[in-house]
Amino acid sequence: MLNPRLEIWQSGTELQEALNLWLESLEARGVAPCTRDGVKEFVAFLEPHATTLDAVQPAHIRKWRIHKQRKGVSPYTVRNASRLPRLFWWWCMRRELITNSPSTRCRNPECRRR
């Protein structure tokens, strides 16, 4: 069910609509497109598994990290790929679209210096 606080003005899932609103707020603040693209990739990964904000669980975030690791990217890239969705969840919480962030129950991947 769609969150009553989320005003839908485009077609799409609740998750996609929240992302669109967040991306719009980032664009208004002048945030770099590569930052926005990172979260778009995360939501595209999630949509086959969860279409509402409340349906996203910590297990989905862990699977996202595993997905990035299997692509052979560096630990720093995996850590950054985890940071952007966390910012998205915090934004959703501040807008009262969700009450709990699934990313708060997931530890950030560690990056060790060589």
C-alpha positions as CSV (number, residue, x, y, z in Angstrom):
1,M,0.0,0.0,0.0
2,L,1.3,3.5,-0.8
3,N,2.3,5.6,2.0
4,P,-0.4,8.3,2.5
5,R,2.3,11.0,2.9
6,L,3.8,10.2,-0.4
7,E,2.2,12.3,-3.1
8,I,2.2,10.2,-6.3
9,W,2.5,12.4,-9.4
10,Q,4.1,9.9,-11.8
11,S,3.5,6.3,-12.5
12,G,5.6,3.8,-10.7
13,T,6.1,1.9,-7.4
14,E,6.2,3.6,-4.0
15,L,9.9,2.9,-3.9
16,Q,10.4,4.5,-7.3
17,E,8.3,7.5,-6.4
18,A,10.2,8.2,-3.2
19,L,13.4,7.9,-5.2
20,N,12.1,10.4,-7.8
21,L,11.3,12.9,-5.0
22,W,14.7,12.5,-3.4
23,L,16.5,12.8,-6.7
24,E,14.6,16.0,-7.4
25,S,15.7,17.4,-4.0
26,L,19.3,16.5,-4.8
27,E,19.2,18.1,-8.2
28,A,17.7,21.2,-6.6
29,R,20.7,21.3,-4.3
30,G,23.2,20.8,-7.1
31,V,24.4,17.3,-6.1
32,A,26.5,15.6,-8.8
33,P,24.7,13.3,-11.2
34,C,27.0,10.3,-10.3
35,T,25.6,10.4,-6.8
36,R,22.1,10.3,-8.1
37,D,23.0,7.4,-10.4
38,G,24.3,5.3,-7.6
39,V,21.0,5.4,-5.8
40,K,19.1,4.8,-9.0
41,E,21.1,1.6,-9.5
42,F,20.3,0.5,-5.9
43,V,16.6,1.0,-6.4
44,A,16.6,-0.8,-9.7
45,F,18.3,-3.7,-7.9
46,L,15.6,-3.6,-5.2
47,E,12.5,-3.3,-7.2
48,P,12.2,-7.0,-8.2
49,H,12.2,-7.9,-4.5
50,A,10.4,-4.9,-2.8
51,T,8.3,-2.2,-4.3
52,T,7.3,-0.4,-1.1
53,L,9.5,1.4,1.3
54,D,8.4,-0.7,4.2
55,A,9.1,-3.9,2.3
56,V,12.8,-3.3,2.2
57,Q,14.7,-5.3,4.8
58,P,18.3,-5.4,6.0
59,A,18.7,-8.6,3.9
60,H,18.0,-6.7,0.8
61,I,20.8,-4.3,1.6
62,R,23.2,-7.2,2.3
63,K,22.3,-8.7,-1.0
64,W,23.0,-5.3,-2.7
65,R,26.5,-5.3,-1.1
66,I,27.1,-8.9,-2.2
67,H,26.0,-7.9,-5.7
68,K,28.5,-5.1,-5.8
69,Q,31.3,-7.3,-4.4
70,R,30.6,-10.0,-7.1
71,K,31.1,-7.3,-9.7
72,G,34.7,-7.2,-8.6
73,V,34.7,-3.6,-7.4
74,S,37.1,-2.4,-4.7
75,P,36.1,-2.4,-1.0
76,Y,35.9,1.4,-1.1
77,T,33.4,1.2,-4.0
78,V,31.3,-1.3,-2.0
79,R,31.4,1.0,1.0
80,N,30.3,4.0,-1.1
81,A,27.6,2.0,-2.7
82,S,26.3,1.3,0.8
83,R,26.5,5.0,1.9
84,L,24.2,6.4,-0.8
85,P,21.2,4.2,0.0
86,R,21.7,5.0,3.7
87,L,21.4,8.7,2.9
88,F,18.2,7.9,0.9
89,W,16.7,6.1,3.9
90,W,17.5,9.0,6.2
91,W,15.8,11.4,3.8
92,C,12.7,9.1,3.8
93,M,12.7,9.1,7.6
94,R,13.0,12.9,7.8
95,R,10.0,13.2,5.4
96,E,8.1,10.7,7.6
97,L,7.7,8.3,4.7
98,I,9.1,5.5,6.8
99,T,9.6,5.0,10.6
100,N,12.6,2.7,10.5
101,S,15.5,2.6,8.2
102,P,16.6,-0.9,7.0
103,S,20.1,0.3,6.7
104,T,20.5,1.1,10.4
105,R,20.6,-2.6,11.2
106,C,23.4,-3.2,8.6
107,R,27.0,-2.5,9.4
108,N,29.0,-0.7,6.8
109,P,31.6,-2.8,5.1
110,E,35.1,-2.3,6.5
111,C,37.9,-0.9,4.3
112,R,41.4,-1.7,5.5
113,R,44.4,0.1,4.3
114,R,47.1,-1.9,2.7
